[in-house]
Amino acid sequence: MYKQLKQELKEIIEIVNECPDELKTKCFEILLENYLSSSVKLDVKPKEAPISELTSSSEKRIELDIGSQDAKSEDISLNEFHVKSKKFLAQSDIDVNCINEVYYKEDGKLMPLYESVKSTKMSECQIRLALLTAFENSFSDISGTMSFNGEQVRKRCQDMKCYDQTNFSTHLKNNAYLFVECPDKYYKDFIYELSPDGKKELAIVLHDLAKGD
């Protein structure tokens, strides 16, 4: 730094010596002031916020994120279910604590807390996901019907790594008793509705998932 200043003063003096005697002092002051002001600007660094301010700011962001999540995610009340679902839950001895072990509510929909359906068989995983999907759909369905579209279940099987592409439609047909109607040929737009037997099997799955690992 001092070496640079020494060099700059030498250049300033050379310039000043070329000025008339009566202007040398003023010229020196102007040139020196200009140099010093430009050097200060170059050395200025953005002011860093104190650690306490950064911590406070981070905590506020975290609190806002948590608050935003809490506003969307809530525990589920039995009163939010359709009367058909309430009857099913009562008959199956499934209380609200059981439901909240398996699901949470977000934006008016049932969202799964489970990460697996407790089976290593792809066929059983598919059927369990089909039953659970029907139950989840009934929560936001105006008629409370427990039903699902095959493609919806296909996507869930793919996401949960239990998709048996070759036998997907066969697994549905082999468990036709779980549905009110099950066509011999698979149709992408067909809606499968749970039969009384399907609801009994669904109750078993819900109780199983509520127990945890």
C-alpha positions as CSV (number, residue, x, y, z in Angstrom):
1,M,0.0,0.0,0.0
2,Y,2.8,2.5,1.0
3,K,4.8,1.6,-2.0
4,Q,1.8,2.4,-4.2
5,L,1.3,5.7,-2.3
6,K,5.0,6.7,-2.7
7,Q,4.8,6.1,-6.5
8,E,1.6,8.1,-6.8
9,L,3.1,11.0,-4.8
10,K,6.1,11.0,-7.1
11,E,3.8,11.3,-10.1
12,I,1.7,14.0,-8.5
13,I,4.9,16.1,-7.7
14,E,6.0,15.7,-11.3
15,I,2.7,17.1,-12.5
16,V,2.8,19.9,-9.9
17,N,6.3,21.0,-10.9
18,E,5.0,21.7,-14.3
19,C,2.4,24.2,-12.9
20,P,3.1,27.9,-12.3
21,D,4.4,28.6,-8.8
22,E,1.2,30.3,-7.6
23,L,-0.8,27.2,-8.5
24,K,1.5,24.5,-7.3
25,T,0.0,24.3,-3.8
26,K,-3.6,24.2,-5.0
27,C,-2.8,21.7,-7.7
28,F,-1.0,19.4,-5.2
29,E,-4.0,19.5,-2.9
30,I,-6.5,18.7,-5.7
31,L,-4.5,15.9,-7.1
32,L,-3.8,14.3,-3.7
33,E,-7.4,14.6,-2.6
34,N,-8.5,13.0,-5.9
35,Y,-6.1,10.1,-5.4
36,L,-7.1,9.5,-1.8
37,S,-10.8,9.6,-2.5
38,S,-10.5,7.2,-5.4
39,S,-8.4,4.8,-3.3
40,V,-11.0,4.7,-0.6
41,K,-13.8,3.8,-3.0
42,L,-11.7,0.9,-4.4
43,D,-11.0,-0.5,-0.9
44,V,-14.6,-0.2,0.3
45,K,-16.2,-3.6,0.9
46,P,-19.9,-4.3,1.5
47,K,-20.8,-4.0,5.1
48,E,-21.5,-7.4,6.5
49,A,-24.4,-7.8,8.8
50,P,-23.6,-8.8,12.4
51,I,-23.9,-12.6,13.1
52,S,-26.8,-11.9,15.5
53,E,-28.7,-10.2,12.6
54,L,-28.0,-13.0,10.2
55,T,-29.1,-15.6,12.8
56,S,-32.3,-13.6,13.6
57,S,-33.1,-13.4,9.9
58,S,-32.6,-17.1,9.4
59,E,-34.8,-17.9,12.3
60,K,-37.5,-15.7,11.0
61,R,-37.4,-17.5,7.6
62,I,-37.5,-20.9,9.3
63,E,-40.5,-19.7,11.4
64,L,-42.3,-18.5,8.3
65,D,-41.6,-21.8,6.5
66,I,-42.9,-23.8,9.4
67,G,-45.9,-21.5,9.7
68,S,-46.7,-21.9,6.0
69,Q,-46.4,-25.7,6.3
70,D,-48.6,-25.8,9.4
71,A,-51.3,-23.7,7.6
72,K,-51.5,-26.4,4.9
73,S,-50.9,-29.6,6.9
74,E,-53.4,-30.5,9.7
75,D,-54.6,-33.4,11.7
76,I,-57.8,-35.0,10.4
77,S,-61.1,-35.0,12.2
78,L,-63.7,-37.7,11.7
79,N,-66.3,-35.0,11.1
80,E,-64.5,-34.2,7.8
81,F,-65.4,-37.6,6.3
82,H,-68.5,-38.3,4.3
83,V,-71.3,-40.1,6.2
84,K,-70.5,-43.3,4.1
85,S,-66.8,-43.2,5.3
86,K,-67.9,-42.5,8.9
87,K,-70.0,-45.6,8.8
88,F,-67.2,-47.7,7.3
89,L,-64.7,-46.4,9.9
90,A,-67.1,-47.2,12.8
91,Q,-67.9,-50.7,11.5
92,S,-64.2,-51.3,11.0
93,D,-63.2,-50.1,14.5
94,I,-61.0,-47.4,13.0
95,D,-60.7,-44.3,15.1
96,V,-59.3,-40.8,14.4
97,N,-56.0,-41.7,16.0
98,C,-55.6,-44.6,13.6
99,I,-56.3,-42.3,10.6
100,N,-53.8,-39.7,11.8
101,E,-51.1,-42.4,12.1
102,V,-51.5,-43.1,8.4
103,Y,-52.5,-39.7,6.9
104,Y,-52.3,-36.0,7.2
105,K,-54.5,-33.4,5.5
106,E,-53.2,-30.9,3.0
107,D,-55.3,-28.6,0.9
108,G,-58.5,-30.6,1.6
109,K,-56.9,-33.9,0.6
110,L,-55.7,-37.0,2.5
111,M,-51.9,-37.3,2.1
112,P,-50.1,-40.5,3.0
113,L,-47.6,-40.7,5.8
114,Y,-46.7,-44.3,4.9
115,E,-43.7,-44.9,2.7
116,S,-44.5,-48.6,2.1
117,V,-47.6,-50.8,2.2
118,K,-45.9,-53.5,4.3
119,S,-45.5,-56.2,1.6
120,T,-42.7,-57.6,-0.5
121,K,-45.1,-59.1,-3.1
122,M,-45.7,-56.8,-6.1
123,S,-49.2,-58.1,-6.6
124,E,-50.2,-57.5,-2.9
125,C,-48.6,-54.1,-3.0
126,Q,-50.6,-53.1,-6.1
127,I,-53.9,-54.3,-4.5
128,R,-53.1,-52.5,-1.2
129,L,-52.3,-49.3,-3.1
130,A,-55.6,-49.7,-5.0
131,L,-57.6,-50.0,-1.8
132,L,-55.8,-47.1,-0.1
133,T,-56.2,-44.9,-3.2
134,A,-60.0,-45.6,-3.1
135,F,-60.2,-44.6,0.5
136,E,-58.1,-41.4,-0.1
137,N,-60.3,-40.4,-3.0
138,S,-63.4,-40.8,-0.9
139,F,-62.3,-38.0,1.4
140,S,-62.6,-35.3,-1.2
141,D,-65.3,-37.0,-3.3
142,I,-68.7,-35.2,-2.9
143,S,-70.5,-38.6,-2.8
144,G,-68.0,-40.3,-0.5
145,T,-67.5,-43.1,-3.0
146,M,-64.4,-45.3,-2.5
147,S,-63.2,-45.7,-6.0
148,F,-60.1,-45.2,-8.2
149,N,-58.9,-45.2,-11.8
150,G,-56.5,-47.9,-12.8
151,E,-54.0,-45.4,-14.2
152,Q,-53.9,-43.6,-10.9
153,V,-52.9,-46.8,-9.2
154,R,-50.4,-47.6,-12.0
155,K,-48.6,-44.3,-11.3
156,R,-48.5,-44.9,-7.6
157,C,-47.0,-48.4,-8.1
158,Q,-44.3,-46.9,-10.3
159,D,-43.5,-44.2,-7.8
160,M,-43.3,-46.8,-5.0
161,K,-41.2,-49.2,-7.0
162,C,-43.7,-52.1,-7.0
163,Y,-45.0,-51.9,-10.6
164,D,-45.4,-55.2,-12.3
165,Q,-45.9,-54.0,-15.9
166,T,-46.7,-57.5,-17.4
167,N,-49.3,-58.5,-14.8
168,F,-50.8,-55.1,-13.8
169,S,-54.3,-55.8,-15.2
170,T,-54.1,-59.5,-14.2
171,H,-53.7,-58.6,-10.5
172,L,-56.9,-56.5,-10.7
173,K,-58.8,-59.3,-12.4
174,N,-57.5,-61.9,-9.9
175,N,-58.9,-59.8,-7.1
176,A,-62.2,-58.9,-8.8
177,Y,-64.2,-59.8,-5.6
178,L,-62.8,-56.6,-4.0
179,F,-64.6,-54.4,-6.6
180,V,-68.2,-53.9,-7.4
181,E,-67.4,-54.5,-11.1
182,C,-64.1,-55.6,-12.8
183,P,-64.1,-55.9,-16.6
184,D,-62.3,-58.8,-18.2
185,K,-60.4,-56.3,-20.4
186,Y,-58.5,-53.4,-18.8
187,Y,-59.7,-49.9,-19.8
188,K,-57.7,-46.9,-18.8
189,D,-60.7,-44.8,-18.1
190,F,-62.6,-47.4,-16.0
191,I,-63.5,-46.5,-12.4
192,Y,-63.1,-49.3,-9.9
193,E,-65.4,-49.1,-6.8
194,L,-64.8,-51.1,-3.7
195,S,-67.2,-53.9,-2.9
196,P,-68.1,-54.8,0.7
197,D,-65.2,-57.3,0.6
198,G,-62.9,-54.6,-0.7
199,K,-63.8,-52.4,2.3
200,K,-63.1,-55.2,4.7
201,E,-59.7,-55.7,3.1
202,L,-59.1,-52.0,3.2
203,A,-59.8,-51.9,7.0
204,I,-57.2,-54.6,7.5
205,V,-54.6,-52.6,5.5
206,L,-55.4,-49.4,7.5
207,H,-55.0,-51.1,10.8
208,D,-51.8,-52.7,9.6
209,L,-50.3,-49.4,8.5
210,A,-51.4,-47.6,11.7
211,K,-49.3,-50.0,13.8
212,G,-46.1,-48.7,12.3
213,D,-43.0,-50.7,11.6
